[in-house]
Amino acid sequence: MDSIIPEDMQWHYDEWHLSPLVVHDGLGFISGVTATRPDGSCAEDVTTEITEAFDKLGHVLEAGGMSYGDIIEMTTFHIGMRSHLDVFRTVKDRYLVEPWPAWSAIGTTELATPGPRVELRVICQRPSQ
């Protein structure tokens, strides 16, 4: 098992005791990604928040030698899902590519940190070396 920790995300490992990405037998497992910024803030505009979450997800994928096209399954967690699901789908489709990965969207009342409305968790396939 390989733990992949982008340098700017080392605090996740140190503070939360989790790896942003673990690769095992060619599969990548990315811990929940939100658009929380280093100062703890999150965009007030939901489109910006979702875009920043997908940008951060791409940063983790890249650190593991993968891209959005390597995602095989995505689970998303939403606070107030019905108010922003159409926006989420629009932003998601700017990042993900066909063949579309499996996707489950789950509504919840809160996430681990205050502020974000969306959290992304993915499983991906590392390309053959």
C-alpha positions as CSV (number, residue, x, y, z in Angstrom):
1,M,0.0,0.0,0.0
2,D,1.3,3.5,-0.9
3,S,0.2,6.6,0.8
4,I,0.3,9.6,-1.5
5,I,0.4,13.0,0.3
6,P,0.8,16.2,-1.8
7,E,3.2,18.5,0.1
8,D,0.6,21.1,0.6
9,M,-1.8,18.5,2.1
10,Q,0.7,17.1,4.7
11,W,-1.4,18.7,7.4
12,H,-4.2,16.2,6.5
13,Y,-1.9,13.4,7.4
14,D,-0.5,15.0,10.5
15,E,-3.7,16.5,12.0
16,W,-6.4,14.1,10.8
17,H,-4.3,10.9,10.6
18,L,-5.4,10.1,7.1
19,S,-3.9,9.9,3.7
20,P,-5.3,12.0,0.9
21,L,-4.7,9.1,-1.4
22,V,-3.9,5.5,-0.9
23,V,-2.9,3.2,-3.8
24,H,-3.2,-0.6,-3.4
25,D,-3.0,-3.1,-6.2
26,G,-3.4,-0.4,-8.8
27,L,-6.6,1.1,-7.3
28,G,-6.5,4.6,-5.8
29,F,-8.7,5.5,-2.9
30,I,-9.1,9.3,-2.3
31,S,-10.3,10.5,1.1
32,G,-13.1,13.0,1.2
33,V,-12.2,16.2,-0.6
34,T,-13.9,19.5,0.1
35,A,-13.3,23.0,-1.1
36,T,-12.1,24.2,2.3
37,R,-9.2,26.6,1.8
38,P,-6.0,26.6,3.9
39,D,-7.4,29.4,6.1
40,G,-10.5,27.2,6.8
41,S,-12.9,29.3,4.6
42,C,-15.1,28.0,1.8
43,A,-16.6,29.9,-1.1
44,E,-20.0,31.3,-0.4
45,D,-21.1,30.7,-4.1
46,V,-21.9,27.1,-4.6
47,T,-20.6,27.0,-8.2
48,T,-17.2,28.3,-7.0
49,E,-17.2,25.8,-4.1
50,I,-17.9,22.8,-6.3
51,T,-15.3,24.0,-8.8
52,E,-12.7,24.4,-6.1
53,A,-13.5,20.9,-4.8
54,F,-12.9,19.4,-8.2
55,D,-9.7,21.4,-8.7
56,K,-8.4,20.0,-5.3
57,L,-9.5,16.5,-6.4
58,G,-7.4,16.9,-9.6
59,H,-4.4,18.0,-7.5
60,V,-4.6,14.8,-5.5
61,L,-5.1,12.7,-8.6
62,E,-2.1,14.3,-10.3
63,A,0.1,13.6,-7.2
64,G,-0.8,9.9,-7.6
65,G,-0.1,9.9,-11.4
66,M,-3.7,9.8,-12.3
67,S,-6.3,12.1,-13.9
68,Y,-10.1,12.5,-13.9
69,G,-10.4,9.9,-16.6
70,D,-9.0,7.3,-14.2
71,I,-12.0,7.7,-11.8
72,I,-14.1,4.6,-11.7
73,E,-16.4,5.4,-8.8
74,M,-17.4,8.6,-7.1
75,T,-19.5,9.1,-3.9
76,T,-20.5,12.7,-3.1
77,F,-22.0,14.0,0.1
78,H,-24.2,17.1,0.0
79,I,-25.7,19.4,2.6
80,G,-28.9,20.8,1.0
81,M,-28.5,18.6,-2.0
82,R,-31.7,19.5,-3.7
83,S,-30.8,23.2,-3.8
84,H,-27.5,22.6,-5.7
85,L,-27.6,19.2,-7.4
86,D,-28.2,20.7,-10.9
87,V,-25.2,23.0,-10.4
88,F,-23.1,20.1,-9.1
89,R,-24.0,18.0,-12.2
90,T,-23.0,20.9,-14.5
91,V,-19.6,21.4,-12.8
92,K,-19.0,17.7,-12.5
93,D,-19.4,17.3,-16.3
94,R,-16.7,19.9,-16.9
95,Y,-14.2,17.6,-15.2
96,L,-15.3,14.0,-15.7
97,V,-15.1,12.2,-19.0
98,E,-16.8,9.3,-20.7
99,P,-17.1,6.5,-19.9
100,W,-18.8,8.1,-16.9
101,P,-17.8,6.6,-13.6
102,A,-20.3,5.1,-11.2
103,W,-21.7,7.8,-8.9
104,S,-23.8,8.0,-5.8
105,A,-25.0,11.3,-4.3
106,I,-25.9,11.2,-0.7
107,G,-27.7,14.0,1.2
108,T,-26.5,14.6,4.8
109,T,-26.9,17.2,7.6
110,E,-23.3,18.0,8.2
111,L,-19.7,17.3,7.1
112,A,-16.5,16.9,9.3
113,T,-15.6,20.6,8.9
114,P,-18.0,23.5,9.0
115,G,-18.5,25.5,5.8
116,P,-18.4,23.2,2.8
117,R,-21.7,21.9,1.3
118,V,-20.1,19.2,-0.8
119,E,-17.5,16.4,-0.2
120,L,-16.1,14.2,-3.0
121,R,-14.8,10.7,-2.4
122,V,-13.4,8.6,-5.3
123,I,-11.9,5.3,-6.3
124,C,-9.7,5.3,-9.4
125,Q,-7.6,3.0,-11.4
126,R,-3.9,3.9,-11.6
127,P,-2.7,3.5,-15.2
128,S,-0.3,0.7,-15.9
129,Q,3.3,1.7,-15.3
